[in-house]
Amino acid sequence: MEEAKRIIVCDTDKCTGCEICEYVCSVFKERTINWNKARIRHIRIEPTFDIAIACRKCETPLCVKACPREAILEQPDGSIRIEKDKCNGCGWCIEACNFGALKLDWDRKCVFACDFCADLDQPKCVELCPFQALEYTTLDQVGLEAGKKAFLRIIEELE
């Protein structure tokens, strides 16, 4: 049986918008402190809704289909890999991504995305989030947890 795809999920109740996930990612992946180089992005929706977003490992990644140079390849675990020698930074994949998970490296004229720290057990941003707002889990598990939370909320309201 095929292993379920794991993604990075942000608990918006715990996320404070500290952006440490972005800095951790940029340091680990690019050896620089620069949120523009992070493969995860923090988004604040005013007034107080914060969320971190990374690649969602889509069933049919539109970014792969949108690339005119075939520079984006889907990996067996559902993540994507950008072949830097083929990418010219046109941005079609960025436009195609419904989640805003791809970014353009302006210096290299190449797109990049989260690889979930493929060489580690879990992504560094998840490991080092000071508020445990990030989790590396499956969509099925997210659904189960959401169902539990909703049930508990209903029980509280009935009491």
N, C-alpha and C positions, 0 to 999 in steps of 0.2 A: 504494500500500500504506500502511495506517495505521501511524503511528509507535507503537512499543511504549511503554506507560505506564512512566514512571520514578518511583521512590519512594525515600525515604531509608531506607537499610539500615545497621544498626549491627553492626560486627564486635566481638563480645563478648570476643574475645581482646585487642583493643586498648582497649576502653572501660574507663576507670578510675573512672567515676562522678564525675568532676570537676564535672559539671552546667554546664559552660561553654556547652554548646549551648542550655540553657534561658535563661541570662542573655543570650546573644547574641540569641536570638529575641525576648526581651522588650524589649531595648533597641531592636532594629531595627524591630519591629512596633508597640510601645506607647510607646516613648521613656521607659521606666522600667526600673530594675533590680529585677525581681520575677519569680521563677520561676513564680508563679501565673498570670502573663500570657503564658507561653510556649506556643507551639503544638506544641512537641516536649516529651516528658516523659522524664525519666530514671527508671528503675526499678531498684532493687537487690533482688535475690533472695538472701537470706543463704545462705551466708556471704560469697561473693565473686563473684557473678554480676551484672554491670551491663549494662543495655541501654537504649538511647534509642528511643522509639517516636513515630512520627508517622502521619498518615493513610496507609492502605495502598492507596488507590484501588481499592476492591473492585469486582469485576465487577458485582455487584448490591448497591449500598450500602444496608445495612439502616437506616442513619441517615436516609436520604432517605425510605424507606417509613414509618418510625416517626413522622415529624414530623406532628402533627395539623394544623399551620397552613401546611404546604407552604412552610416557610421555608428548607429546605435544597435546593439545586439541584446536580445533578451537572454538572460542566463537561466540555467535549470531551476534555480531557487526563485525565479520570478523577477529578480532585480535586473537592472540594465547596465550595460557596459558601453562606454563611449570609446570608439577607436579614434584616438587623438590625431593620428596621421590622416584620417579621412574627413574629420570634422572641420568645417571652415567657419563655424560660428554663425551660420545664417539665421538661426533662431526658430526655424519652423517647428522643431520639436518642443521648444518652450511654449510656443503658441498653442500647440496641440494638447499639451498636458493640462488636464482638468484640475489638477491639484497644485499647480505652481511649484512643482518639486524640482524642476531643472533650472539651472542658472548658467549664465554665460561668464566665462573668465575673459574679461576684456583684454588682459595682457597677452594671453595665449591665443585668443580668438577661437576658443573651443568651449563647448558645453560640458558641464559636469553634473553628476547626480550622486545621491547617497548609494554606497555599496554595502551599507550595514556593517562596516568594518569586517569585511568578509574573512579576514585572517584571524579574527578573535571570536570568542564565545558569544559576546554581545557587543552592540555598538557602544563606543566610548561615551557618547552623549547620554545614553541610558544609564550607564554605570555611574557617571559623575553628576547627574542632575541632583542638586542639593535638596530639592523638594520631592523627589521620587515621583515627579509628574510624568516621566516618560517610562514606557514599558515596551519591551520587545516581545510581541505576542502574536497570536493568530486572530483573524477576524472572527472566527467562531468563538474564541475565548472572550473577545470584546463583547460580542452579542450576549453571551451568558452573563457576564458581569453587569451589563446594562439592564438585563432582565431582572437580576437580583436587586439592583439599586431601585428600579422602578417598583418592584414588589415591596421592598422595605419602606419606601416613601408612602405607598398606599396604606400599609399597615399603620405607620405613624399617624397619618391623617385620620384613620378610623378610630384611633385611641382617644 
